Amino acid sequence: MSKNTNMEYKEYPHICACCNEGTIEDVHDICLVCGWEDDEVQNNDIEFAGGANKDSLVEHRIKFQKLREKKKNYMWCNTWKK
C-alpha cells in the first residue's frame, strides 16, 4: 500500500472512482486531483459513508464538482500547506 505524497501530478494506472482521473497508483492511494482515498468498499457501494473517506462517494463527487465550478482547475493537492 502506498500513498501519493508527491505534490507532482502524474498519470497512474488506476482511475479515481470520484473524478475519473488516472491518479491512483495502488490500493488506498489518495487522489491528488479530488482527494478521494481509494476504498474498494466505498467504490462499490457509492452511498456508503465512513470507510476510508468520511463522505460517501456520491457526497464527495458533489463536493468536488462544486469546487470545480468555483475554480475550473481545482486540485486537492494544491490545497496542501507547503
C-alpha positions in Angstrom: 0.0 0.0 0.0 1.4 3.4 -1.0 0.2 6.9 -0.5 0.5 9.6 -3.1 2.7 12.1 -1.3 4.5 13.7 -4.2 3.0 17.1 -4.9 3.7 16.5 -8.6 0.6 15.3 -10.6 1.3 12.4 -12.9 -0.8 9.7 -14.5 -1.1 6.3 -12.7 -2.6 3.1 -14.0 -5.8 3.2 -12.0 -8.7 5.7 -12.5 -10.1 7.5 -9.5 -13.7 6.5 -8.7 -14.6 10.1 -7.9 -13.1 12.3 -10.6 -12.1 9.7 -13.2 -8.5 10.9 -13.4 -5.7 8.4 -13.6 -4.1 9.3 -10.2 -4.4 6.0 -8.3 -1.2 4.1 -8.2 -2.2 1.5 -5.6 -5.0 0.5 -3.3 -5.8 3.2 -0.7 -3.9 5.9 -2.5 -5.4 9.4 -2.2 -6.2 11.1 -5.5 -4.2 14.2 -6.0 -7.0 15.8 -8.1 -10.1 15.4 -5.8 -8.8 14.0 -2.5 -10.7 10.7 -2.7 -9.0 7.8 -0.9 -9.3 4.7 -3.0 -11.5 2.3 -0.9 -12.9 -0.8 -2.5 -16.0 -0.9 -0.3 -16.9 2.7 -0.9 -16.1 2.4 -4.6 -18.6 -0.5 -4.9 -21.2 1.0 -2.6 -21.3 4.6 -3.6 -23.7 5.6 -0.8 -21.6 4.1 2.0 -20.0 6.8 4.2 -17.4 6.2 7.0 -14.9 4.0 5.3 -11.6 5.3 4.3 -13.4 8.5 3.4 -15.7 10.5 5.8 -18.2 11.1 3.0 -19.8 8.6 0.6 -18.6 8.6 -3.0 -21.8 10.3 -4.0 -21.3 13.1 -1.5 -17.6 13.5 -2.3 -18.4 13.8 -6.1 -20.9 16.5 -5.4 -18.4 18.5 -3.2 -15.7 18.1 -5.8 -18.0 19.2 -8.6 -18.9 22.3 -6.6 -15.2 23.1 -6.1 -14.5 22.7 -9.8 -17.5 25.0 -10.6 -15.8 27.7 -8.4 -12.3 27.1 -9.7 -12.0 25.2 -13.0 -8.5 23.8 -12.4 -9.0 23.0 -8.7 -6.8 20.2 -7.5 -6.8 18.8 -3.9 -3.0 18.5 -3.8 -2.8 22.3 -4.4 -4.6 22.9 -1.1 -1.8 21.4 1.0 0.3 23.7 3.0 3.9 23.6 1.9 
